[in-house]
């Protein structure tokens, strides 16, 4: 599930509209750059809102939880029952790069995705 799909399914249509606006600006200038919207929505140092394409994005509690960042008082939460989607291993990045995400997922109480049986 993508970030935008999760946001749409959980009542953050306004945030999806903001992401769509930023993506339209990027496309208009010919940029094919990809963004990790969970990083943008988790905020910067001390929960400071991130600005992308001249647009200030809200800080979401669920994004901070998913990214393994300390939840800040300014983080928006629309439902105490919302749970972030799991971090997916796509095969796109090297295993070493994923270890931090997998470690964060493990710390968040998810099943241990780092336990792999070694072949002898």
N, C-alpha and C positions, 0 to 999 in steps of 0.2 A: 504494500500500500504506500503510495507516495504521500509526501507531506500535504500537498494540496487536497488530495482525496480525504485524508484523515481530518483535516481542518473543516472541509465541507460537511463531512458526516457528523461532526461534533459541534456544529453551530458557530463556526468561525468564518461565515461567508464574507464578512467585511475584510478579514485578513486575506482571504483568497483573492478578493477583488484588488487589494493592495499589491499582492504578489503579481497578479495578472497585469496591473498597471506598470510595474517595474519591468516585467518581461517584455511588454509591448515597447517600452522605451529602449530596452536593449536591442530588440529586433529592429526597431526603426533606425538605429545607428549602425546596423549590420553586425552586431556582436553575436557570436555563437557561444559565449561564455556560459558555463553551467554554474549554478549556485546551489549550495546546500542550505535550503531554507530553514532547516532546523537550527543551523548555526546562527543565522540571521535573527531568528525569532527567540533564541535563548539570550540574546543581548551580549553586550561587551563586558568589560571589567566592572564589577560591582553592579551588574544589572542595567547598565546604561543602554538605552535603546540604540540600535544600529540604524545607520542611514545607508541606503542603497539606491542608486540612480536618483538621488536628491529626495528620496521618500523616507520618512522616519517610520520604522516598523515597531509595533508593540512588542513588549517582552512577555512571553507566555510561560507560565509555570510548567506546563507539560513539556515544552521544548527544553527547559532547563533540566528537568528530570531525565528526559531522554538523552541529553548530551552529558549527563553526569556532572552538571554544574550546580553549585549551591543555589537553592531557591532564594530569590531576593524579595523584599517586601513589595516592590513595584510590579511584580509579575502578575499578569492577568490570569485568572482561573474562572471559567464559567460553570464548571461542575466539579465538585469534590471527587466524583466517581470516575473522572476521565483518566484513562491509562494510555501512555504513549505506545505507539507501535514498536515492535522489536527492531533492533538494528540488524539489517540484512547483510549477509556476506554475498556480494554480487559476483565476485571473481574479477572485478575490474581493477582493484587495487591489490598490491602485494600483501601477503599475509602479515608481515611486520607492521604495516599501516593499520591493519584491522585489529591488532592485539589490544590497543587502547579501547576501542569501541566494545570489543568482546569483554574486556575486563570491566568496563562500566556496566554493561548489561548484566554481568555476573553480580556486581555489587548492588544492582537494583533489585536483586531477588529473582531474577529470571533463571532458567535452567542454565547450567554451565556449558556454553557453546565452545569452550576452549579444550574440553577433554576429548582428545583424539587417541584412538588406539594406535600405537606405533607398531609397524611391521618389523619383525625380526629378520 
